Amino acid sequence: GTISRMRIDLVITELEVGGAEQCLTELAVFLHRHDHQVRVIALGPPPPADRNRLLVRLQNEQIETHCLQGR
């Protein structure tokens, strides 16, 4: 049978380039491409421009992304 569309929040401390961040990005893209409503929430601030390729990828995939500016 088909799996109904899910609303999924993925939460991580930051979105700078790293192993856990890369895994979260791949998971978000996979779920989004399989028609789930995905939102990524980073507890910290947005990454600096020289380390933001994962954030850019999520934005290019039109995945809702929030950076909460926590310290």
Secondary structure, DSSP 4 states (H G I P E B T S, - for coil): -PPPP-EEEEEES--SSSHHHHHHHHHHHHHHHTT-EEEEEESSPPPPGGG-HHHHHHHHTT-EEEE----
